[in-house]
Amino acid sequence: MSGPAPMPVKIGRLTISDRASAGVYEDLSGPAIEEALAGLFGGTAQFVRLLVPDEKPQIAAALQRLCDKDVCALVVTTGGTGPSKRDVTPEATREILEKELPGFGEIMRMRSFDIAPTSILSRAVAGVRGRSLVVNLPGSPRAVRECLAILAPAIRECLKHLAE
């Protein structure tokens, strides 16, 4: 006898990229998020997709929408976490968070360092807004997959706590 069917998990995925939002190139990191999280949540994952340029007000507004209006349990961003002038995703994320969870960024940088020593340049943050977990990821599809594999157990546990 099987238990009840798993509840659908609503996931917001926000790609932050000047060039992808302008149509200069295709967003590959957003689909990588879906691929990795579909594996984590199986067929229960439902995605809300947004794409914005590297503009702090637009990033913050998109994050608020995904958390408050779309009521996503998990919001994952890709892009804008590096040291360049246009990289403002962590600042926009901190602006909307109620609680920061620094362990997410710390473990991503620490565990990724052996694979890519440049991972220490990432300023990715994570935290909670309402009942939503928000996680910043790097902008490359490979890094997205690697980081989500590292974070999967913590994401599952955090979503359980937020659903209580």
Kinemage of the C-alpha trace (Angstrom):
@kinemage 1
@onewidth
@group {chain A} dominant
@subgroup {mainchain}
@vectorlist {calphas} color= white
{ca met a 1} P 0.000 0.000 0.000
{ca ser a 2} L 1.426 3.366 -0.984
{ca gly a 3} L 1.189 6.602 0.968
{ca pro a 4} L -0.455 9.796 -0.180
{ca ala a 5} L 0.759 11.352 -3.413
{ca pro a 6} L 3.483 13.943 -2.909
{ca met a 7} L 2.297 17.551 -2.918
{ca pro a 8} L 3.394 19.672 -5.868
{ca val a 9} L 6.325 21.975 -5.161
{ca lys a 10} L 6.089 25.413 -6.761
{ca ile a 11} L 9.545 26.659 -7.728
{ca gly a 12} L 10.444 30.088 -9.013
{ca arg a 13} L 13.480 30.298 -11.210
{ca leu a 14} L 14.897 33.710 -11.918
{ca thr a 15} L 17.626 34.218 -14.475
{ca ile a 16} L 19.508 37.481 -14.100
{ca ser a 17} L 21.335 38.457 -17.285
{ca asp a 18} L 21.550 41.642 -19.329
{ca arg a 19} L 22.343 39.725 -22.528
{ca ala a 20} L 19.801 36.910 -22.130
{ca ser a 21} L 17.042 39.383 -21.214
{ca ala a 22} L 17.909 41.405 -24.342
{ca gly a 23} L 17.771 38.271 -26.512
{ca val a 24} L 21.510 38.376 -27.317
{ca tyr a 25} L 21.893 34.772 -26.226
{ca glu a 26} L 19.766 31.931 -24.926
{ca asp a 27} L 19.302 31.385 -21.198
{ca leu a 28} L 20.911 28.005 -20.491
{ca ser a 29} L 21.216 28.281 -16.707
{ca gly a 30} L 17.474 28.579 -16.061
{ca pro a 31} L 16.731 25.276 -17.810
{ca ala a 32} L 19.665 23.708 -15.893
{ca ile a 33} L 17.913 24.708 -12.651
{ca glu a 34} L 14.744 22.963 -13.815
{ca glu a 35} L 16.608 19.848 -14.861
{ca ala a 36} L 18.413 19.562 -11.514
{ca leu a 37} L 15.343 20.320 -9.399
{ca ala a 38} L 13.086 18.026 -11.420
{ca gly a 39} L 15.474 15.282 -10.367
{ca leu a 40} L 15.247 16.395 -6.745
{ca phe a 41} L 11.456 16.755 -6.614
{ca gly a 42} L 10.419 14.344 -9.353
{ca gly a 43} L 7.240 15.088 -11.211
{ca thr a 44} L 5.922 17.299 -8.418
{ca ala a 45} L 7.969 20.360 -9.436
{ca gln a 46} L 5.998 23.225 -11.011
{ca phe a 47} L 8.111 26.103 -12.336
{ca val a 48} L 7.452 29.820 -12.598
{ca arg a 49} L 10.051 31.317 -14.948
{ca leu a 50} L 11.313 34.908 -14.978
{ca leu a 51} L 14.209 36.590 -16.770
{ca val a 52} L 15.440 40.074 -15.857
{ca pro a 53} L 18.492 42.240 -16.582
{ca asp a 54} L 21.177 42.957 -13.994
{ca glu a 55} L 19.192 45.786 -12.390
{ca lys a 56} L 18.747 45.713 -8.620
{ca pro a 57} L 15.160 47.085 -8.562
{ca gln a 58} L 14.009 44.586 -11.204
{ca ile a 59} L 15.688 41.681 -9.436
{ca ala a 60} L 14.155 42.623 -6.069
{ca ala a 61} L 10.704 43.069 -7.648
{ca ala a 62} L 10.931 39.676 -9.371
{ca leu a 63} L 11.981 37.989 -6.119
{ca gln a 64} L 9.116 39.621 -4.225
{ca arg a 65} L 6.670 38.522 -6.905
{ca leu a 66} L 7.883 34.907 -6.836
{ca cys a 67} L 7.704 34.769 -3.021
{ca asp a 68} L 4.594 36.851 -2.309
{ca lys a 69} L 2.328 36.719 -5.364
{ca asp a 70} L 3.289 33.389 -6.947
{ca val a 71} L 3.831 31.793 -3.500
{ca cys a 72} L 6.792 29.671 -4.566
{ca ala a 73} L 8.175 27.422 -1.834
{ca leu a 74} L 11.603 27.664 -3.431
{ca val a 75} L 13.041 30.544 -5.476
{ca val a 76} L 16.357 29.918 -7.211
{ca thr a 77} L 18.300 32.622 -9.017
{ca thr a 78} L 21.125 32.229 -11.496
{ca gly a 79} L 23.571 34.949 -12.429
{ca gly a 80} L 24.778 38.237 -11.053
{ca thr a 81} L 26.682 36.896 -8.037
{ca gly a 82} L 30.242 37.771 -9.075
{ca pro a 83} L 32.437 40.785 -8.343
{ca ser a 84} L 31.757 42.876 -11.450
{ca lys a 85} L 29.965 46.204 -11.267
{ca arg a 86} L 26.741 44.835 -12.841
{ca asp a 87} L 26.572 41.846 -10.438
{ca val a 88} L 23.939 42.970 -7.912
{ca thr a 89} L 21.905 39.824 -7.265
{ca pro a 90} L 23.100 39.353 -3.641
{ca glu a 91} L 22.272 42.980 -2.796
{ca ala a 92} L 18.780 42.686 -4.314
{ca thr a 93} L 18.243 39.378 -2.529
{ca arg a 94} L 19.292 40.731 0.861
{ca glu a 95} L 16.877 43.614 0.342
{ca ile a 96} L 13.871 41.252 0.262
{ca leu a 97} L 14.967 38.587 2.766
{ca glu a 98} L 13.562 38.350 6.285
{ca lys a 99} L 16.224 35.885 7.466
{ca glu a 100} L 19.573 35.173 5.848
{ca leu a 101} L 20.925 31.602 5.795
{ca pro a 102} L 24.672 32.084 5.245
{ca gly a 103} L 25.484 28.368 5.291
{ca phe a 104} L 24.151 27.940 1.745
{ca gly a 105} L 26.675 30.324 0.194
{ca glu a 106} L 29.465 29.148 2.460
{ca ile a 107} L 29.102 25.473 1.538
{ca met a 108} L 28.727 26.223 -2.185
{ca arg a 109} L 31.974 28.186 -2.208
{ca met a 110} L 33.828 25.688 -0.029
{ca arg a 111} L 32.743 22.527 -1.869
{ca ser a 112} L 33.089 24.107 -5.343
{ca phe a 113} L 36.606 25.410 -4.761
{ca asp a 114} L 38.341 22.129 -5.678
{ca ile a 115} L 36.370 21.997 -8.936
{ca ala a 116} L 36.646 25.692 -9.799
{ca pro a 117} L 39.035 27.830 -7.710
{ca thr a 118} L 37.227 30.931 -9.009
{ca ser a 119} L 34.169 29.888 -6.959
{ca ile a 120} L 35.540 32.034 -4.133
{ca leu a 121} L 34.542 35.052 -6.227
{ca ser a 122} L 30.873 34.164 -5.768
{ca arg a 123} L 28.900 36.349 -3.384
{ca ala a 124} L 25.796 34.130 -3.502
{ca val a 125} L 23.411 34.389 -0.565
{ca ala a 126} L 20.304 32.535 0.571
{ca gly a 127} L 17.523 33.102 3.034
{ca val a 128} L 13.846 33.118 3.824
{ca arg a 129} L 11.021 35.437 2.889
{ca gly a 130} L 7.714 34.349 4.385
{ca arg a 131} L 7.430 30.644 3.575
{ca ser a 132} L 9.837 30.838 0.626
{ca leu a 133} L 13.464 29.740 0.532
{ca val a 134} L 15.505 31.972 -1.800
{ca val a 135} L 18.876 30.708 -3.078
{ca asn a 136} L 21.344 32.507 -5.358
{ca leu a 137} L 23.354 30.334 -7.733
{ca pro a 138} L 26.176 31.127 -10.157
{ca gly a 139} L 25.424 31.904 -13.782
{ca ser a 140} L 26.824 28.856 -15.576
{ca pro a 141} L 24.754 25.721 -16.207
{ca arg a 142} L 27.552 23.478 -14.941
{ca ala a 143} L 27.881 25.447 -11.684
{ca val a 144} L 24.089 25.421 -11.269
{ca arg a 145} L 24.012 21.614 -11.442
{ca glu a 146} L 27.018 21.207 -9.137
{ca cys a 147} L 25.709 23.638 -6.523
{ca leu a 148} L 22.190 22.208 -6.486
{ca ala a 149} L 23.624 18.724 -5.947
{ca ile a 150} L 25.548 20.085 -2.936
{ca leu a 151} L 22.532 21.965 -1.551
{ca ala a 152} L 19.808 19.354 -2.159
{ca pro a 153} L 19.647 17.935 1.407
{ca ala a 154} L 19.534 21.410 2.977
{ca ile a 155} L 16.896 22.601 0.493
{ca arg a 156} L 14.642 19.637 1.320
{ca glu a 157} L 15.050 20.159 5.067
{ca cys a 158} L 14.465 23.903 4.895
{ca leu a 159} L 11.289 23.463 2.831
{ca lys a 160} L 9.960 21.055 5.458
{ca his a 161} L 10.545 23.641 8.196
{ca leu a 162} L 8.945 26.432 6.174
{ca ala a 163} L 5.855 24.320 5.453
{ca glu a 164} L 5.158 23.743 9.177
